[in-house]
């Protein structure tokens, strides 16, 4: 196991998250993650596709960049955008897919 990075390496993610709350404070809240990876990344998991869509539009993520994903009985939307140089990974849950369609996905 390698040496842990200091929390200061995630400062740009924290700054972007703070700026997101300042600029889009009225948008729906979600489950927020900040990952300790090689690049700055903030994750925002939303409970519904409507909440996902509001954030997608606010971050100006093109609709063609949205992916429909399915695994282990769950289906969700996901897309990556950039805000202040930081990747923002959106995930929107609340999609009900009939079992036959899920197998085809």
Helices and strands as residue ranges (DSSP letters): G 7-10, H 11-23, E 31-34, E 41-46, H 49-58, G 63-65, E 67-71, E 74-83, E 86-92, H 99-104
